Every structure is written in C-alpha cells, then in structure tokens.
Amino acid sequence: MRTTQQMSITLPPEMAQMVKTKVASGEYATESEVIRDGLRALAARDKALERWLVEEVVPTLKDFDAHPENLADPEDVRGRLKARVSALTAKSSRSA
C-alpha cells in the first residue's frame, strides 16, 4: 500500500520558480519535498493559531464577559497610546 498520494498542482510562475530554486540549491531533493515542508509549516502555523485562540483569546473574552467593569475606556487607551508615541518620538529625536 502506498504511503503517499500523487497530485497535480498549479502554481503561479513566482512560486514555481521558488520551488525550482530550492531544489536547484540542494536545499531539497525534489519539488515534492519543498511542497511537503511548506504544508508542514502551514499546519504548524494553524496549530499555533488554534492554541493561541483557545489558551488566550477565549479566556480573555470570558473574563471580559464576567467582569465588564475591568474593560478599558477607549478614550483612556487612546490617550495612553498618544502619550507613549509622543515619548518614543521625543526619545528618537533626542538620540538622532
């Protein structure tokens, strides 16, 4: 029984050239290895995003729902951001 499945894919010229360049450089032995590695990276990114959503975003939203009094006032946030940007801008112009 085969452990792989043959597929035919179509890529834009820039991506096809990237695949060919990776193989030509010796970084990968075949075009299939390049695509497999790219798909593994995509799967890892998807898993990291899912973990972030489950471990950080959902608990934060639940906390906001349970304690709306802890939410920051938008005007206060804007004011703090403006002050921070001004401080960074002043520091940057002093060191230039």
C-alpha positions as CSV (number, residue, x, y, z in Angstrom):
1,M,0.0,0.0,0.0
2,R,1.3,3.5,-0.9
3,T,2.1,5.9,1.9
4,T,1.8,8.9,-0.5
5,Q,-0.8,10.1,-2.9
6,Q,0.2,11.6,-6.2
7,M,-1.4,15.0,-7.0
8,S,-1.1,17.6,-9.8
9,I,-0.9,21.2,-8.7
10,T,-0.7,24.5,-10.5
11,L,1.4,27.3,-9.1
12,P,1.9,30.9,-10.2
13,P,5.3,31.4,-12.0
14,E,6.9,33.0,-9.0
15,M,6.0,30.2,-6.7
16,A,7.0,27.5,-9.2
17,Q,10.4,29.3,-9.6
18,M,10.8,29.4,-5.8
19,V,10.3,25.6,-5.7
20,K,12.7,25.0,-8.5
21,T,15.3,27.3,-6.9
22,K,15.1,25.4,-3.6
23,V,15.7,22.1,-5.4
24,A,18.5,23.6,-7.6
25,S,20.3,24.9,-4.5
26,G,20.3,21.4,-3.0
27,E,18.2,22.5,0.0
28,Y,15.6,19.9,-1.1
29,A,16.0,16.8,-3.2
30,T,12.7,17.1,-5.0
31,E,9.8,19.5,-5.7
32,S,7.6,17.3,-3.6
33,E,9.8,17.8,-0.6
34,V,9.5,21.6,-0.9
35,I,5.7,21.4,-1.0
36,R,5.6,18.9,1.9
37,D,7.8,21.2,4.0
38,G,5.6,24.2,3.1
39,L,2.5,22.3,4.1
40,R,4.1,21.2,7.4
41,A,4.9,24.9,8.1
42,L,1.3,25.8,7.3
43,A,0.0,23.1,9.7
44,A,2.3,24.3,12.4
45,R,1.0,27.9,12.0
46,D,-2.6,26.7,12.0
47,K,-1.9,24.7,15.2
48,A,-0.2,27.7,16.9
49,L,-3.1,30.0,15.9
50,E,-5.6,27.5,17.3
51,R,-3.6,27.2,20.5
52,W,-3.5,31.0,20.9
53,L,-7.2,31.3,20.3
54,V,-8.1,28.5,22.9
55,E,-5.5,29.4,25.5
56,E,-5.5,33.2,25.3
57,V,-8.3,34.8,23.4
58,V,-11.2,32.6,24.7
59,P,-10.2,33.0,28.4
60,T,-9.8,36.8,27.9
61,L,-13.2,37.1,26.3
62,K,-14.8,35.0,29.1
63,D,-13.0,37.3,31.7
64,F,-14.4,40.4,29.9
65,D,-17.9,38.9,29.9
66,A,-17.6,38.1,33.6
67,H,-16.0,41.4,34.6
68,P,-17.0,44.2,32.2
69,E,-16.0,46.7,34.8
70,N,-12.4,45.8,34.0
71,L,-12.6,46.9,30.4
72,A,-10.5,49.9,29.5
73,D,-12.2,53.1,28.3
74,P,-11.4,53.7,24.6
75,E,-10.6,57.4,25.2
76,D,-8.2,56.4,28.1
77,V,-6.5,53.9,25.8
78,R,-6.1,56.4,23.0
79,G,-4.7,58.9,25.5
80,R,-2.1,56.4,26.8
81,L,-1.2,55.4,23.3
82,K,-0.7,59.1,22.2
83,A,1.5,59.7,25.3
84,R,3.6,56.6,24.5
85,V,4.0,57.6,20.9
86,S,5.0,61.1,21.9
87,A,7.5,59.8,24.4
88,L,9.0,57.5,21.8
89,T,9.1,60.2,19.2
90,A,10.8,62.6,21.6
91,K,13.4,60.0,22.6
92,S,14.1,59.2,19.0
93,S,14.6,62.8,18.0
94,R,17.0,63.3,21.0
95,S,19.2,60.4,20.0
96,A,19.3,61.4,16.4
